[in-house]
């Protein structure tokens, strides 16, 4: 099984792909660690973002794709661009789930997170991916 975790932050999507091998997860070696939505007001930038993710999903053939849910209001509310990116991703023909922070926490409880092969900014995306195991 192959899983993809995504955290949407500001105007970038941070990505981690993992696969299950011998009851353990391994990172899927990918050059793509994040995809930017450069200008959410420009149709060309939106289409480029959508195409980049479409190609990434096709080339990795994930069984499940998860996006960390962002708050809709309050101190930690997501910005407009992150909600736009979420909508764009949901239009792609791939199995995408939006996961609440508490769901992620409960599903990764007791699991070891291997962070040595990823960048610090990818840790939240890793938690999303690991929550599928």
C-alpha positions as CSV (number, residue, x, y, z in Angstrom):
1,X,0.0,0.0,0.0
2,X,1.2,3.5,-0.8
3,X,0.0,6.6,1.1
4,X,0.5,10.3,0.6
5,X,0.2,12.9,3.3
6,X,-0.3,16.6,2.5
7,X,-0.2,19.7,4.7
8,X,-1.4,22.9,3.1
9,X,0.4,25.9,4.5
10,X,0.1,29.4,3.1
11,X,0.5,28.9,-0.6
12,X,2.4,25.7,-0.6
13,X,1.5,22.0,-0.3
14,X,4.0,20.0,1.7
15,X,4.1,16.4,0.7
16,X,5.3,13.0,2.0
17,X,4.8,9.6,0.3
18,X,5.3,6.3,2.1
19,X,4.8,2.7,1.3
20,X,4.4,-0.4,3.4
21,X,7.2,-3.0,3.1
22,X,7.4,-6.0,5.5
23,X,4.9,-4.3,8.0
24,X,7.0,-1.2,8.2
25,X,6.8,2.0,6.2
26,X,9.5,3.4,3.9
27,X,9.7,6.7,2.3
28,X,9.0,6.9,-1.4
29,X,11.9,8.7,-2.9
30,X,10.5,11.7,-4.7
31,X,12.1,14.9,-5.8
32,X,8.8,16.6,-5.1
33,X,8.6,17.7,-1.5
34,X,6.3,20.6,-1.9
35,X,4.3,22.2,-4.7
36,X,3.6,25.9,-4.7
37,X,0.5,27.8,-5.8
38,X,2.4,30.8,-7.0
39,X,-0.5,33.3,-7.6
40,X,-4.0,32.1,-6.7
41,X,-5.5,34.9,-8.8
42,X,-4.0,33.8,-12.0
43,X,-5.7,31.0,-13.9
44,X,-2.4,29.8,-15.4
45,X,-0.9,29.4,-11.9
46,X,-3.9,27.5,-10.7
47,X,-3.9,25.2,-13.7
48,X,-0.1,24.6,-13.2
49,X,-0.7,23.7,-9.6
50,X,-3.4,21.2,-10.6
51,X,-1.3,19.7,-13.4
52,X,1.8,19.3,-11.1
53,X,-0.3,17.4,-8.5
54,X,-2.0,15.3,-11.2
55,X,1.4,14.2,-12.5
56,X,2.7,13.6,-9.0
57,X,-0.3,11.4,-8.1
58,X,-0.2,9.5,-11.4
59,X,3.5,8.8,-11.2
60,X,3.2,7.5,-7.6
61,X,-0.1,5.6,-7.9
62,X,-1.1,6.2,-4.2
63,X,-3.8,4.0,-2.6
64,X,-4.9,6.8,-0.3
65,X,-4.1,10.5,-0.2
66,X,-4.8,12.6,3.0
67,X,-4.9,16.3,3.6
68,X,-4.5,17.7,7.1
69,X,-7.6,19.7,7.9
70,X,-7.2,23.4,8.7
71,X,-9.3,25.5,11.0
72,X,-12.0,27.6,9.4
73,X,-11.9,30.4,12.0
74,X,-9.9,31.5,15.0
75,X,-6.2,31.9,15.7
76,X,-5.1,28.9,13.6
77,X,-7.5,29.3,10.7
78,X,-6.3,28.4,7.3
79,X,-5.8,31.1,4.7
80,X,-7.8,31.5,1.5
81,X,-5.1,30.0,-0.7
82,X,-4.9,26.8,1.4
83,X,-8.7,26.3,1.0
84,X,-8.4,27.0,-2.7
85,X,-5.6,24.4,-3.0
86,X,-7.7,21.9,-1.1
87,X,-10.6,22.4,-3.6
88,X,-8.2,22.0,-6.6
89,X,-6.9,18.7,-5.2
90,X,-10.4,17.4,-4.6
91,X,-11.2,17.9,-8.3
92,X,-8.5,15.4,-9.2
93,X,-9.6,11.8,-9.9
94,X,-7.8,10.3,-6.9
95,X,-8.9,9.0,-3.4
96,X,-8.4,12.1,-1.2
97,X,-9.5,12.4,2.4
98,X,-9.5,15.4,4.7
99,X,-8.3,14.4,8.1
100,X,-9.0,16.3,11.4
101,X,-6.0,17.0,13.6
102,X,-7.5,14.9,16.4
103,X,-8.0,12.0,14.1
104,X,-4.4,12.1,13.0
105,X,-3.2,12.3,16.6
106,X,-5.2,9.3,17.7
107,X,-4.2,7.2,14.8
108,X,-0.4,7.9,15.1
109,X,-0.4,7.5,18.9
110,X,2.2,4.9,19.8
111,X,3.7,4.8,16.3
112,X,7.3,5.8,15.7
113,X,7.7,8.7,13.3
114,X,10.9,8.3,11.2
115,X,11.9,11.9,10.4
116,X,15.6,11.4,9.5
117,X,14.9,11.3,5.7
118,X,12.5,14.3,5.5
119,X,12.8,18.0,6.0
120,X,11.4,19.5,9.2
121,X,8.6,21.3,7.2
122,X,7.3,17.8,6.0
123,X,6.7,16.4,9.5
124,X,3.0,17.2,9.6
125,X,2.5,15.7,6.1
126,X,4.3,12.6,7.4
127,X,1.8,12.3,10.3
128,X,-1.1,12.4,7.8
129,X,0.5,9.6,5.8
130,X,1.3,7.5,8.8
131,X,-2.3,7.8,10.1
132,X,-3.5,5.6,7.2
133,X,-1.4,2.6,8.5
